């Protein structure tokens, strides 16, 4: 067990060894060999002049990342092409589906790269290999389409099978990113389940400078407290819904709390995610002032 990370060792039952897949993923997450490439690619993606389109690609309007939705089209097209490759008389239909998948891969890839550029270091490492597998798949399908257009149908089928294999590996890595590493999930979703019922003191009103975020707790839930004017105090869940960034270390700009990690803006009034990369709003607590002390409770 000495060859695996303490994190992986801690989740395994006593005496049980991780399987090959977990060992490979653990090493990938903790390997710094490709970090220079990761930083270069991330810098290039973040420098793209996308403007408001960046939030569209993040899926802020959808309420969750757009990338998983977009990948359904090329994967579906390529899987259908694989089936038709074994049906007599369907060469033209299979070729059309391969071409359609290639067309749909471009927007899916752009959305994926935009999300990837705002992830944590272990996620960036896995995400880069995920992207490499998918790029390999796209190259294989491009070669397949070329061969099919030349009448080399057997060669086209072989390239398609190679592409489908690469896309499958990419999908498995994408699943690891989402379900094992928590990339793209709402990191504030559990607040409602953890917050205790009733009113709880969080701060003395006199100790809250206007416009200065302050960290506090409601039970075991970390919250950020912001006094917006003489008698108004806002309390939000303190960990950013995007990547659990510490909002208490952020700043207040135009009535919004800005995450110090990736710049997501949450409206203090209702927690709405005004700009991404966060795709989910921030949970908001109700507040009141009793004898000079601010109290908060989670709605419901």
Secondary structure, DSSP 8 states (H G I E B T S, - for coil): -TTS-HHHHHTS-TT----HHHHHHHHHHH--TTHHHHHHHHHHHHTS--TTHHHHHHTTTTTS-SHHHHHHHHHHHHHHHHHHTTSTT-HHHHHHHHHHHHHHHHHHHHHHHHHHTTS-HHHHHHHHHHHHHHHHHHHHHHHHHHHHHTT-HHHHHHHHHHHHHHHHHHHHHHHIIIIIS-TTS-TTTTHHHHS-SS-EEEEEGGG--BT--EEEEETTEEEEEEE-SSS-EEEEESB-TTT--BGGGSEEETTEEE-TTT--EEETTT--EEESS--S---EEEEEEETTEEEEEE--
